[in-house]
């Protein structure tokens, strides 16, 4: 059980690439340990780096330097030095306004864990759903201000989607992303939209905060989200949220099809099966 609970620490919430030239992680860790303790490096530097990464992983929103330093139990100068390297190496992302989030390097590791140690069990659950409905199935998790696909099972139709494990997609225009956004409070949603905007992906994309908020209220009420050609023309997806043991929405299970094969009502009829699969995925990952 302990190993399963720790697996959730690999659910990451970072995205984008930002950085500047900086010393190596080893150099920064060593100098940090000596500066803080006045003693030769005894492993304290690497532990501080790991605490910073863990603090970033558990944060639901980008954190200010002071919040990061407090959460990782390090001084602000030490946090600043270590973050310079974490940003340069892709482990952290520097956002406007002096905030930091987890970066794409950690996102890739989180996806690899999904494909590795727990891949067989999660995929078995997804394959069972695919065999019932014949459609393409994805699991996606939040990665900063986007979602990243961690699992994919192809459908049986004579067409294929270009999605792949590790691919990132927007939150506001995908069914998986809407599930994640539906788990945010109003202020967190407004802050995210202020950071990212609402890109018009198709003629059907929701591009105002009011319209998106109304849609997310419907998602919370019915327990699933629908992407009705909002991210790609002719592609329709339905997703049900995946939660951590403490109730946070970190991703979703989705079914994807094309409008010229599966009608709107036919997709809605899959909601119970997708919700059941999402609950089983939660159980595997808990």
WOTAGI-V831507 format. One record per run of one state. SS is the DSSP state (alpha for helix, beta for strand, coil for the rest). FROM is the first residue (numbers start at 1). LEN is the number of residues. If there is no record, write none. Layout:
((SS	FROM	LEN) (SS	FROM	LEN))
//
This chain:
((coil	1	1) (alpha	2	9) (coil	11	14) (alpha	25	13) (coil	38	6) (alpha	44	15) (coil	59	4) (beta	63	2) (alpha	65	8) (coil	73	3) (alpha	76	13) (coil	89	3) (beta	92	4) (coil	96	3) (beta	99	4) (coil	103	1) (alpha	104	12) (coil	116	3) (alpha	119	15) (coil	134	2) (beta	136	8) (coil	144	2) (beta	146	8) (coil	154	14) (beta	168	3) (coil	171	4) (alpha	175	8) (coil	183	3) (alpha	186	11) (coil	197	12) (alpha	209	14) (coil	223	2) (beta	225	4) (coil	229	6) (beta	235	9) (coil	244	5) (beta	249	10) (coil	259	5) (alpha	264	5) (coil	269	2) (alpha	271	15) (coil	286	1))
//
